[in-house]
Amino acid sequence: NAGVTQTPKFQVLKTGQSMTLQCAQDMNHEYMSWYRQDPGMGLRLIHYSVGAGITDQGEVPNGYNVSRSTTEDFPLRLLSAAPSQTSVYFCASSLFITDTQYFGPGTRLTVL
Amino acid sequence: DQQVKQNSPSLSVQEGRISILNCDYTNSMFDYFLWYKKYPAEGPTFLISISSIKDKNEDGRFTVFLNKSAKHLSLHIVPSQPGDSAVYFCAARGNSGGSNYKLTFGKGTLLTVNP
């Protein structure tokens, strides 16, 4: 099992550009989520999904879109990147929302 | 409004001694608490958890204590080892379904264990 994988590991964008952060898991987990980690802020939930076709907003959803067309994949789209979106992004998954979450290695994003 | 608070950004201890990391919460709906450990350039990994029906849970060198009346939990590491040096996140969730199941994280405490 590869667990939770994220690509890319690093990305630099210019303000206004769009991009998609990829997240995949091979554990047949129903629940997937995206967090961002900023210095001194801990982990904040962006969006989450309790199963294919179902997504919902977390604590800081503005500027991000998600979709869940398969159980395995949960991409995070930045529509028009802003410097405030410079952060480290973590994807996580668990069998169900109440189970222990497993995190991916993260994507470090810089928006200039 | 920060619902999970880790008031110590950092903690430094000597190898072999006890490390105590603290966490306070304000939401009385929280009933399940977790500690995650994070090394630089890696994702957080689950360490230990405790349900509100218990006041203590042990796993090897790691013990979590929960004081519901004080809305306080702590993680004890005995004995501390240099490999324990990492950022520790406290997290909490509720039990009444829907969005209450989502995890809320504290800001983390950087533990440094000196040889």
Boltz contact constraints between the chains, C-beta under 6 A:
constraints:
  - contact:
      token1: [A, 42]
      token2: [B, 105]
      max_distance: 6.0
  - contact:
      token1: [A, 42]
      token2: [B, 106]
      max_distance: 6.0
  - contact:
      token1: [A, 42]
      token2: [B, 107]
      max_distance: 6.0
  - contact:
      token1: [A, 42]
      token2: [B, 108]
      max_distance: 6.0
  - contact:
      token1: [A, 43]
      token2: [B, 105]
      max_distance: 6.0
  - contact:
      token1: [A, 45]
      token2: [B, 102]
      max_distance: 6.0
  - contact:
      token1: [A, 90]
      token2: [B, 43]
      max_distance: 6.0
  - contact:
      token1: [A, 97]
      token2: [B, 101]
      max_distance: 6.0
  - contact:
      token1: [A, 98]
      token2: [B, 101]
      max_distance: 6.0
  - contact:
      token1: [A, 100]
      token2: [B, 46]
      max_distance: 6.0
  - contact:
      token1: [A, 103]
      token2: [B, 43]
      max_distance: 6.0
  - contact:
      token1: [A, 103]
      token2: [B, 44]
      max_distance: 6.0
  - contact:
      token1: [A, 104]
      token2: [B, 43]
      max_distance: 6.0
  - contact:
      token1: [A, 105]
      token2: [B, 42]
      max_distance: 6.0
  - contact:
      token1: [A, 105]
      token2: [B, 43]
      max_distance: 6.0
  - contact:
      token1: [A, 106]
      token2: [B, 43]
      max_distance: 6.0
